[in-house]
């Protein structure tokens, strides 16, 4: 069984603002192919995908991707539209939390 961990982060475009994590969730899949298909469907609109790595037995292994995108919303106080940035950290592991190399088929 494959475990997908997703940590969603966001920030305002202001360079002085910090990134903050606002959502975490876990999904399970029977195969790595199913997990990759889910990510492709979930993040089809992302123009930027960056690999993320973990050290496993002394080697750097790509265990997922960071999906980077902008989103528009409305300020709840005054109704003004604004844009903010997202980075969703998506990592895959076998159920026992052992990281896996996502470049393998």
Residue pairs with C-beta under 8 A, 6 or more apart in sequence:
1 28
1 29
1 30
1 94
1 95
2 28
2 29
2 30
2 31
2 32
2 34
2 35
2 92
2 93
2 94
2 95
2 100
3 26
3 27
3 28
3 92
3 93
3 94
3 95
3 97
4 26
4 27
4 28
4 29
4 35
4 38
4 39
4 90
4 91
4 92
5 24
5 26
5 89
5 90
5 91
5 92
5 93
6 23
6 24
6 25
6 26
6 27
6 88
6 89
6 90
7 21
7 23
7 24
7 88
7 89
8 21
8 22
8 23
8 24
8 86
8 88
8 89
9 19
9 20
9 21
9 22
9 86
9 87
9 88
9 89
10 19
10 20
10 22
10 71
10 84
10 85
10 86
10 87
11 17
11 18
11 19
11 20
11 84
11 85
12 82
12 84
12 85
13 83
13 84
13 85
19 87
27 35
27 38
28 95
29 35
29 38
32 92
32 100
32 102
32 104
32 105
33 105
35 92
36 102
39 65
39 90
43 49
43 67
43 69
43 88
43 90
45 69
46 67
46 68
46 69
47 68
47 69
48 67
48 68
48 69
49 65
49 66
49 67
49 68
50 65
50 66
50 68
51 62
51 64
51 65
51 66
52 62
52 63
52 64
52 65
52 66
52 89
52 91
53 60
53 61
53 62
53 63
54 60
54 61
54 63
54 91
54 99
55 61
56 98
56 99
56 101
61 99
61 100
61 101
62 101
62 102
62 103
63 91
63 92
63 93
63 99
63 100
63 101
63 102
64 89
64 90
64 91
64 92
64 102
65 90
65 102
66 87
66 88
66 89
66 90
67 86
67 87
67 88
67 90
68 85
68 86
68 87
69 85
69 86
70 83
70 84
70 85
70 86
71 83
71 84
71 85
71 86
72 81
72 82
72 83
73 81
73 82
73 83
73 84
74 80
74 81
74 82
75 81
75 82
91 99
92 99
92 100
92 102
93 99
93 100
94 100
